[in-house]
Amino acid sequence: MQTDFLIVGSGISGLILALKLADHGSVIIVTKKSKEDSATRLAQGGIACVIDSNDDFVLHEYDTIRAGEGLCHEDIVRLIVRKAPECIKELEKFGVNFTKNPSTGFYDLGREGGHSRRRILHSGDFTGKEIIRCLIDRVLEHKNIEILEDFIVVDCLTTCKISALKRGEKSSSRCSDRCLGAYCLDAKTGKIHAVLSTLTFLCTGGAGKVYLYTSNPDVATGDGIAIAFRAGARVANLEFVQFHPTCLYHSKAKNFLISEALRGEGARLLDPSGKPFMEKYDPVNKELANRDVVARAIDSELKRTGKECVYLDISYRPKDFIIKRFPNIYENCFRFGFDITKEPIPVVPAAHYMCGGIVTDSFGQTDIRGLFAVGETACTGFHGANRLASNSLLEGLVMAHQAAQKAISIKSQLEASEKVSIPPWDTGGAVDMDEAVLISHNWDVIRRLMWNYVGIVRSSKRLMLAEQRLKPILEEINQHYWDYIITRDFLELRNIALTAQLIIKAASFRKESRGGHFNQDFPQKDDWNWRRDTILQRDTLERV
Ligand SMILES: Cc1cc2nc3c(=O)[nH]c(=O)nc-3n(C[C@H](O)[C@H](O)[C@H](O)COP(=O)(O)OP(=O)(O)OC[C@H]3O[C@@H](n4cnc5c(N)ncnc54)[C@H](O)[C@@H]3O)c2cc1C
């Protein structure tokens, strides 16, 4: 298969990129499951954007930088915040409807933790669904875009990898590299295809599935991070995992998030005896403190009381308001037996957002020529040590614009460069894996290990033990890669294992607590780390 632009992923970043690039060449989007399966579709709260006359770019920048605790790249913050209104207008042109106030006709702006103004554009509480619906409709209308579902990228095809394959070597050494596309597994047929492209974009989303409890969809297995790292690109700040404080606590409610917007509208957090507790942890901001503060407060209450959950109560607000503002949350909670207009909701924290990722410049370019990373999988420096609520859809949206602009300008230059013949995928002596338990067991071990040892509160000893326990699993997975014919489950296991290793490494290097990383042995911020990213590179696995 051959295309001008290969886009991996059908969330907000992948779909916007496809629409921006399709008038400049052929586009293939490969996506792991169905085209609707993404974190974007699950977004409830909305997109932050300075749009109200009472608001100011400087305030949004300040809130973002304050949340990022010394690690935001301020040039990127300015770029994204200031480009937001223009990109939002374009999103509306694609057909996205944001909720308006019927009496004023102006946007009904939501408020979330860490924001000094109401600035969250939303479509009820199913903003992500609305975005995905419109963008997919537009993508399907475009004759230059092809979407391949159940297509999973295994690894990037790079010039170094191809040379190594031709020499019969198992891995490529570090060299000055150019990306020429990717090997993809067609999960329906089990075949591996080489998809050749002038430019390749990893828009693969987050890595929540590395943890036992997560708000993320099943597709969020850190694939982009693992693929780019294996190809030799640098990754950064992976220790900064944001834990969302409030996921519904119910044995059957897999991944259901209770949006921060509820706390923005006055919902209180209560301990199991019904007492509010946030004042103890952040007397000023209380329920609207940043997510890491609220998640740690809940973690501490759970440890103090020995109970399984705390409660979130919005029932004192008028019933009509709750149902109108939060129809999705109301309906879903009702389905699980909780009437949020009458009673508090049981909630627990869960892994939610990866603040770090593949290192890119302000156009989404990685260290490898022709390879871009956009959206949650990338680390542009926008979020620093902690993401401000509703800033991630915004980053995906604006950075897709940036990447498209750069891609269009360099496409002809890359087309003219050397053409390389690609060896077909060689299964060698690999056989079918007839014991699925080899995958499911390691899958469970890794996710539990990460939750218990590398979770909301970390310690140096637990990080060291996590590294030791992961090592033999990584070796086993590496061996299986050569011994068995690869499957979707195996590829995901391989990627969560590597991403877990990188998170542990990054967390061990950071001898302080900052943003989404809290180590009880180093509970304070260390000035030496101010503005220092944790950058990891394949051949050294050292902080560079
Ligand atoms: C429950 C929930 C609520 C949220 N609410 C908000 C909110 O209100 N506001 C906000 O700003 N952010 C929110 N976020 C975060 C935000 O939704 C994500 O950060 C953002 O949508 C990421 O977009 P993306 O395009 O980078 O990736 P995604 O939307 O996650 O899409 C990733 C795509 O890549 C595909 N993929 C992954 N690996 C491969 C592979 N190997 N091969 C092929 N395809 C692959 C996936 O199938 C998927 O299509 C929320 C997240 C969750 C989980």
Ligand as a Chemical Component Dictionary entry (heavy atoms), coordinates in Angstrom:
data_LIG
# 
_chem_comp.id                   LIG 
_chem_comp.type                 NON-POLYMER 
_chem_comp.pdbx_formal_charge   0 
_chem_comp.three_letter_code    LIG 
# 
loop_
_chem_comp_atom.comp_id 
_chem_comp_atom.atom_id 
_chem_comp_atom.alt_atom_id 
_chem_comp_atom.type_symbol 
_chem_comp_atom.charge 
_chem_comp_atom.model_Cartn_x 
_chem_comp_atom.model_Cartn_y 
_chem_comp_atom.model_Cartn_z 
_chem_comp_atom.pdbx_ordinal 
LIG C1  C1  C 0 -13.197 9.664  29.635 1  
LIG C2  C2  C 0 -12.360 10.801 29.115 2  
LIG C3  C3  C 0 -12.852 12.098 29.162 3  
LIG C4  C4  C 0 -12.068 13.159 28.686 4  
LIG N1  N1  N 0 -12.587 14.419 28.698 5  
LIG C5  C5  C 0 -11.851 15.433 28.156 6  
LIG C6  C6  C 0 -12.401 16.750 28.049 7  
LIG O1  O1  O 0 -13.537 16.991 28.417 8  
LIG N2  N2  N 0 -11.618 17.717 27.503 9  
LIG C7  C7  C 0 -10.339 17.481 27.057 10 
LIG O2  O2  O 0 -9.691  18.404 26.567 11 
LIG N3  N3  N 0 -9.820  16.240 27.130 12 
LIG C8  C8  C 0 -10.541 15.226 27.652 13 
LIG N4  N4  N 0 -10.001 13.969 27.718 14 
LIG C9  C9  C 0 -8.689  13.731 27.102 15 
LIG C10 C10 C 0 -8.861  13.753 25.595 16 
LIG O3  O3  O 0 -10.064 13.112 25.259 17 
LIG C11 C11 C 0 -7.714  13.054 24.878 18 
LIG O4  O4  O 0 -6.486  13.506 25.366 19 
LIG C12 C12 C 0 -7.780  13.356 23.396 20 
LIG O5  O5  O 0 -9.050  13.018 22.904 21 
LIG C13 C13 C 0 -6.716  12.581 22.667 22 
LIG O6  O6  O 0 -6.935  12.710 21.301 23 
LIG P1  P1  P 0 -5.948  11.986 20.291 24 
LIG O7  O7  O 0 -6.410  12.325 18.926 25 
LIG O8  O8  O 0 -4.572  12.295 20.674 26 
LIG O9  O9  O 0 -6.149  10.418 20.610 27 
LIG P2  P2  P 0 -7.445  9.510  20.740 28 
LIG O10 O10 O 0 -8.692  10.288 20.655 29 
LIG O11 O11 O 0 -7.272  8.666  21.936 30 
LIG O12 O12 O 0 -7.325  8.582  19.472 31 
LIG C14 C14 C 0 -6.268  7.654  19.363 32 
LIG C15 C15 C 0 -6.511  6.805  18.129 33 
LIG O13 O13 O 0 -5.350  6.048  17.816 34 
LIG C16 C16 C 0 -5.716  4.714  17.504 35 
LIG N5  N5  N 0 -4.543  3.853  17.743 36 
LIG C17 C17 C 0 -3.825  3.718  18.884 37 
LIG N6  N6  N 0 -2.792  2.870  18.682 38 
LIG C18 C18 C 0 -2.862  2.462  17.390 39 
LIG C19 C19 C 0 -2.085  1.574  16.587 40 
LIG N7  N7  N 0 -1.010  0.916  17.070 41 
LIG N8  N8  N 0 -2.464  1.374  15.296 42 
LIG C20 C20 C 0 -3.557  2.007  14.790 43 
LIG N9  N9  N 0 -4.322  2.864  15.509 44 
LIG C21 C21 C 0 -3.977  3.087  16.787 45 
LIG C22 C22 C 0 -6.893  4.459  18.419 46 
LIG O14 O14 O 0 -7.641  3.361  17.984 47 
LIG C23 C23 C 0 -7.628  5.787  18.293 48 
LIG O15 O15 O 0 -8.396  5.819  17.123 49 
LIG C24 C24 C 0 -10.771 12.902 28.181 50 
LIG C25 C25 C 0 -10.281 11.598 28.140 51 
LIG C26 C26 C 0 -11.064 10.547 28.588 52 
LIG C27 C27 C 0 -10.527 9.153  28.537 53 
# 
loop_
_chem_comp_bond.comp_id 
_chem_comp_bond.atom_id_1 
_chem_comp_bond.atom_id_2 
_chem_comp_bond.value_order 
_chem_comp_bond.pdbx_ordinal 
LIG C1  C2  SING 1  
LIG C2  C3  SING 2  
LIG C2  C26 DOUB 3  
LIG C3  C4  DOUB 4  
LIG C4  N1  SING 5  
LIG C4  C24 SING 6  
LIG N1  C5  DOUB 7  
LIG C5  C6  SING 8  
LIG C5  C8  SING 9  
LIG C6  O1  DOUB 10 
LIG C6  N2  SING 11 
LIG N2  C7  SING 12 
LIG C7  O2  DOUB 13 
LIG C7  N3  SING 14 
LIG N3  C8  DOUB 15 
LIG C8  N4  SING 16 
LIG N4  C9  SING 17 
LIG N4  C24 SING 18 
LIG C9  C10 SING 19 
LIG C10 O3  SING 20 
LIG C10 C11 SING 21 
LIG C11 O4  SING 22 
LIG C11 C12 SING 23 
LIG C12 O5  SING 24 
LIG C12 C13 SING 25 
LIG C13 O6  SING 26 
LIG O6  P1  SING 27 
LIG P1  O7  DOUB 28 
LIG P1  O8  SING 29 
LIG P1  O9  SING 30 
LIG O9  P2  SING 31 
LIG P2  O10 DOUB 32 
LIG P2  O11 SING 33 
LIG P2  O12 SING 34 
LIG O12 C14 SING 35 
LIG C14 C15 SING 36 
LIG C15 O13 SING 37 
LIG C15 C23 SING 38 
LIG O13 C16 SING 39 
LIG C16 N5  SING 40 
LIG C16 C22 SING 41 
LIG N5  C17 SING 42 
LIG N5  C21 SING 43 
LIG C17 N6  DOUB 44 
LIG N6  C18 SING 45 
LIG C18 C19 SING 46 
LIG C18 C21 DOUB 47 
LIG C19 N7  SING 48 
LIG C19 N8  DOUB 49 
LIG N8  C20 SING 50 
LIG C20 N9  DOUB 51 
LIG N9  C21 SING 52 
LIG C22 O14 SING 53 
LIG C22 C23 SING 54 
LIG C23 O15 SING 55 
LIG C24 C25 DOUB 56 
LIG C25 C26 SING 57 
LIG C26 C27 SING 58 
# 
